[in-house]
Amino acid sequence: MTEKKHENPAHWDDTAATYERTAHPFTAQFAEEALARVTLTPETRVLDVAAGTGALALAAARSGAQIVATDFSPGMVARIAAAGLANVEARVMDGQALDLPDASFDISFSIFGVIMFPDWRKGLAEMARVTRPGGLGVLATWQSEGAATFLLLSQIRRRLFPKLDGKTRLPEGAVALGDPEWLSAAMVDAGFQAPRIDVVVHDFELDVRQLDTPDELFGMSPDWLALDDDQRAAVVAEVRRMAEGRAILPIPSTALIAVAAR
């Protein structure tokens, strides 16, 4: 099976700085929503799976809880470690095969991480394995066609280029776990109890000035990579039209936040 770009740690190493600058502030809003649904104390042992640049881990650290943040990208992990927080341990690790003991955490989180895994079922099962009985698993997933520039590009691609392949280019897990029924069933299959699932919406604020460097703005999206130069120019023109002279174009993005007991 051909490896997809998002399955390669080197891809995330290369984009870590851009991700931290553009995606981290946005995903941090959903991380805060996830944290608002649990109680952390300095005694709480917390795991953040596929932590990225640490939107959840760094916010959770404010509680004094003991955090282990894992990601398969050394570049992402290095940015978490650079925060220098005494209660945050950042480790390079495959979320599909966590090098961690059974039942070693009180709460395990994954904020838009497990949904990207080639074997997302294994990722969920690993979260359940390392969560103690009576602990919690907390998962954030995108609904519909993703969020932010991913969602915008999907919408524009269908409008401007209807003859292109209409199939989603999102990872399988992002599609499956964006459905509340699928998400609930998958967490139960992994070893959690039936979750409480909330729908949460935040706007991604696209700075129109970033359209001057569209590869940086859209480069993580498979929809962008599938377009030729003329099509990309048409997308940029369409986004400018949608902005109608505004400096910021809001893109409402919907997530599901699931909280389940182990």
Disulfide bonds with the S-S distance in Angstrom:
none
